[in-house]
């Protein structure tokens, strides 16, 4: 009987964790879908234009560092002007 009670408590805890994770996922999915749509609208010319910047605006640098993280490029912590491998 005691094993069943322990299993029931563990099952309830696990269900609560699952429900919490599902709520978080439901909140995040719309942003992921918007990001995927935005990526689909990127043009190769736009990326080439960013490469020509010697010192881009701060937010462009932040976005490009995020892109490097997403695509698992190394050395994302260095200055933009030192890294043009994206």
C-alpha positions as CSV (number, residue, x, y, z in Angstrom):
1,X,0.0,0.0,0.0
2,X,2.8,2.4,0.9
3,X,4.4,1.9,-2.6
4,X,1.1,2.8,-4.2
5,X,0.8,6.0,-2.2
6,X,4.4,7.0,-3.1
7,X,3.8,6.2,-6.7
8,X,0.5,8.3,-6.7
9,X,2.3,11.3,-5.2
10,X,5.1,11.0,-7.7
11,X,2.6,10.8,-10.5
12,X,0.8,13.9,-9.3
13,X,4.1,15.8,-9.0
14,X,5.1,14.6,-12.5
15,X,1.7,15.7,-13.9
16,X,2.1,19.1,-12.3
17,X,5.5,19.5,-13.9
18,X,4.1,18.5,-17.2
19,X,1.2,21.0,-17.0
20,X,3.6,23.8,-16.0
21,X,5.9,22.9,-19.0
22,X,3.0,22.9,-21.3
23,X,1.8,26.3,-20.2
24,X,5.3,27.7,-20.8
25,X,5.4,26.1,-24.2
26,X,2.0,27.5,-25.1
27,X,3.3,31.0,-24.2
28,X,6.5,30.6,-26.2
29,X,5.1,29.0,-29.4
30,X,3.5,32.2,-30.9
31,X,6.9,34.0,-30.6
32,X,8.7,31.0,-32.2
33,X,6.2,31.0,-35.1
34,X,6.7,34.8,-35.7
35,X,10.4,34.3,-35.6
36,X,10.2,31.5,-38.2
37,X,8.1,33.7,-40.4
38,X,10.6,36.6,-40.1
39,X,13.4,34.3,-41.0
40,X,11.5,33.2,-44.1
41,X,11.3,36.8,-45.2
42,X,15.1,37.4,-45.0
43,X,16.9,38.1,-48.2
44,X,20.4,37.1,-49.0
45,X,21.1,40.7,-50.1
46,X,20.1,42.0,-46.6
47,X,22.6,39.6,-44.9
48,X,25.3,40.7,-47.4
49,X,24.5,44.3,-46.5
50,X,25.1,43.7,-42.8
51,X,28.5,42.2,-43.7
52,X,29.6,45.5,-45.2
53,X,29.1,47.4,-41.9
54,X,32.4,48.3,-40.2
55,X,30.5,49.4,-37.1
56,X,26.8,48.5,-37.2
57,X,24.1,50.0,-35.0
58,X,24.1,48.4,-31.6
59,X,20.9,46.5,-32.1
60,X,22.1,45.0,-35.4
61,X,25.1,43.7,-33.5
62,X,23.0,42.2,-30.8
63,X,20.7,40.5,-33.4
64,X,23.7,39.1,-35.3
65,X,25.2,37.8,-32.1
66,X,21.9,36.1,-31.4
67,X,21.9,34.6,-34.9
68,X,25.4,33.3,-34.2
69,X,24.1,31.6,-31.0
70,X,21.2,30.1,-32.9
71,X,23.4,28.7,-35.6
72,X,26.0,27.6,-33.0
73,X,28.8,29.8,-34.3
74,X,31.8,30.2,-32.0
75,X,33.2,33.4,-30.5
76,X,30.0,35.3,-30.3
77,X,31.2,37.4,-27.4
78,X,33.8,39.3,-29.4
79,X,33.0,42.6,-31.1
80,X,31.1,42.6,-34.4
81,X,34.0,44.3,-36.2
82,X,36.3,41.4,-35.3
83,X,33.9,38.6,-36.5
84,X,32.4,38.5,-39.9
85,X,32.0,34.8,-40.3
86,X,28.2,34.6,-40.2
